[in-house]
Each structure stands twice: as C-alpha cells, then as structure tokens.
Amino acid sequence: MPKRSEFALRFAFVSGLLFLVAGALGTLLLRLFPVGTTSQTPVFPPAFLISTVLLAVGSISMSRACAFVRRERQIPFRRSLLISIGAGTLFVSTQSYALAALVRQTPASQVAIGAKAFVAVLAALHAMHFVIALMFLVFITVQAFADRYDHEYYWGVTICTWFWHVLGIVWVLVLAVIAIAMVSGDESLISGGLRKRPIPSTMPLVRFEAGLAFYNPDGPGAVMATTRRQ
C-alpha cells in the first residue's frame, strides 16, 4: 500500500476515534449531570471553566512539544503531543456538554434573541474552529510518530502551536463576553434593542372619546383643541 494511503488511513482512523470518544464522554456527562429545567435567569455553565483549563493545558503542552522537537528530544515531544490531544478531546466533550446545557435551559421565547442563545452561538463558533485545530494536531501527531519532524524541520509543529495559542486568546475574549452577558442578564443588549421604548412623558398624547380629541397641554407645542364629528 502506498505510504500516503497509509497516512490517510491513520489520520482518518485517529480523527474518527477521537471525535467518537469526545461524543461518548459528552453523552456520559449529560447522564451523570443532567441539565435542569428552563430558567429565565441566565446561568454561567461551570463546564466552561473546566474547558478553559483543558484548553490551557493543551496550549502549554504544545509549547513544550515545540521546544522538545527543537532540541531533538523525540520521546518528550511525542508525549507532549499526546497530552495535547487528550486535553483537546476532553475540551470537545466538555464544551459539547456546556452547549447542550445552554440549549436545554433556554426558554422557547428566548431562542432567537435571548442571552443564552447568544452565548451558545459564540461558544459553538469557537468549538467549530477548535475542531479544525484538533484535526490539525492529529495530523501533526501522526506525522511525528512517522519520524517526520526533527530539529531542522518542525514548522508544522510551530504553526499548530500558534493556532492553539490564538484559539486560547479568542476563547478568553469569548468567555469575557459570555460572563458579561450572563451577569447583566439584559436581554435588550443581546436582542439589539428590539424592546419597545416607552413613550416620553413630554410628547403630546391624544385621547379620543365621544368624538372629541383632547391634546395634552403639557407637551411641547401642544394646543388645547376639540373637534366634533359632523
């Protein structure tokens, strides 16, 4: 079998296995820690904090892997890659659990413009990019176990490391937005100001009664007047 075909099979097998494990762990979390009923008050999912720690562990391990390969220390290099893969897999499962919790707790009236829906969209977009980063890491790891990288050739490891760092920074920013949205709980900020504004008391009000129109004399430029139906 050609060498490229072997690599493609290994990459597909490892990627599929990791996402299968991540899905199984996410389902297990939902069974062990079932989500409560819907609530009007936004609640910050604790799983987001756990996934943040896992993302930091993976990022640190990638930095160590990059440093090890520059010094031609292959065994610690590969071990660091495996640690990053483990942290990334746990991140996907934990993030899936947190997203499922948000969706189940969101009332039907807030699905379109609620704070929880806004948070779920942000977290889902970041998770989609992280899936790409995890597949990139699988590619690098399979190449590393095939003796592809050494102290002279390791640019792929460097790019993958910076990819993880960028995603970590983006996730911190997303986490800050999520925390603000959850703490404030102001749905008008999330819905873009779709709430109806109250009519100022200084505007002239009109009241129709028995064919007469009464104008508020306190309004700007208003004049007391009456009209009768013909």
N, C-alpha and C positions, 0 to 999 in steps of 0.2 A: 504494500500500500504506500502511495506517495507520502512524503513527510508532511506536506501541507495538509493533506487529508487527515492524517493522524492528529495534527494540531487542532484542526477544525472540530474533530470529534471530541477531543479532550475539552476544548473550550466550551462546546455546546453541552457536554455532559456535566461539567463542573458548574456552569451557569444555571442550568436547569435544576441541579441538585440543591444549590444554594437558595434559589427562589422557592423551591418546594419546601425546604426546611423553614425558611422565613414565613411562608404562609401557614405551615403547620404550627409554628410557635405562636403566631398571631391568633390563630383559632384557639389554641390552648389557653392563651391569656384571656380571651373573651369568655371561655368556660370557667376558668378559675376565678376571674374577677369580673363578673357580669356587670354590665352597664345599667345604671338606674333609669328611671323614667325621665321623660322630658321635663325640662325646667325652663322658666322664663329668664332666670338669672344666669349669665354666663359663668362657667366654672373652668378654671385653668386645669387642663389634664395633667396630673403628675407624671404620666408616661412621657411627656415632652421633656421633662428634666432628665429622666433616665436616658432617653435617646440622645440628649445633648452630651451627656457623659460618654456614651458609647462613640459618638462622633469625634469627641476629643481624643479618646483612646486610639481610635483608628488613625487620626491625623498624626498623633505623636509616633505611633508605630511606623507610619510611612516615612516620617522624617528619619527615624532610626534606620530603616531599611536603606534609604538613600545614602546615609552616612556609612553603613556597613559595606555596601557594594563599592563605594569609592575606595575603601581600604582592602578590598578583595576578601572580605570575610563572608563567604558564601552561606555557611550554616546559619549565623545570626541574621543575615539578610533574608533568607527564605523564611526563617521563623517569624521575623517581623511582618513579612507579607501575610503569613497565615493568621497572625494576630489581627491584622487589619481586616482580613476577610471575615474572621469571626465577629469582630466588632461591627462591621458593616452589615452582616446578616442579622445580627441582633437588633441593629438600628432599624432595618426594614420591618422586622416583626413588631418591634415596639411602636414604631410610627404608624403601622397599619392598625394596631390596637387603639392608639390615640385617635386616629381619624374615624374609626368605627364608633368610638365612644362619642365623638362630637356629632356625628350624623344621627346616632340614635337618640341623643339628648336634645336635638334641635326640634322645636315645635314646628308643625306644618305651616303656621302663619309666618315663620321667620326663615323658611328655606331659601327664599330668593334674596332677602336683604338683611337677614339677621346677622348679629355679630359672630355667632358660631359658624354660620355658613361662610362668612368672610375668612375666618380663621382656617376653616377646613380647606378652602381653595388655596390659601397661601401655603399651608403645610403640604398639600397634595402636589403643588407645583414643585416645591423643593424636593419632595420624595421622588418625583419623576426624574429630576436631574441627578439625584443620588443613585438611582438605579443604573443610570448610564455610567456613573463613576465606579459603581461596584463591578459592572461588567468590564470596565477598563482595568480594574485591579485584577480581576480573574485572568484577563489577557496577559497582564504583566507577570502574574504568578506562574501561569503555565509556561511562559517563556523562560522564567527564571529557573524552574525545575528542569528545563531542557538545556541548561547551561548557556543561555543566550546573553546574559549580562556579565560584565566584569568591570574592573577599574577603569578601562578605556572606553567601554560602550555601555552607557546606562541612562541615555537621555530619556528613554521611555519611562523609567522609574522616576526621573525628575519631574516630567510633565504630569504623571499620575499623582505625585505627591502634592504639587501645586494645585492640581484640580481639587484634591481633598481639602486643602487649606482654604481655597476660595469658597467652596461649599460650606465649610465651617463658619467662615465670616458671614456669609449670606444667611445661614441659619440663625446666627446670633441676632442679626438685624430683624429677621422674621419673628424670632422669639420675642424681641422687644415690642414689635407691633402687636403681636398676639397678647402680650401681657397688658399693654395699654388698652386694647380693645376689651379684654376681659375685666380689668379693674374698673374702667369707666362705665362699661355696660350701656353706653349711649348709642342706641340704635340709629339715631339720626346721623351720627358720624359715619356709620357703615353704609347706610342707605343713600348717602349723598344728599341729605337734606330733603328727602321726599315727604317728610311730615308736613302737614298743613300748618301754616303760620297763623298765629292769632291776629285778628284784625285790630290795629291800633285804636286806642280809645279816642284819639284826636280826629279820626276820619268821620265825616258826616254819615250818620246812619239813617236809613229810610225805613219807615214802617207804614204799611198800607192797612187801613182799617175803615170799613164802611165807605169806600170810595174816596177817602181823604189820604193825602200823603203828608206825613209830618217829618220835617227835617230837623236834625239835631243842631240846635243853635250854637253848641259849643265847638262844633267842627270848624276847621279853617275855611273861611269864605262862605259859610253856610248862611242862608237867609230863611227866616220863618215864612212859610208859604203854604197855602192849601189849594187844592184843586178838587172840583166836584165833577162826578161823571155827568155827562149830558144825556 
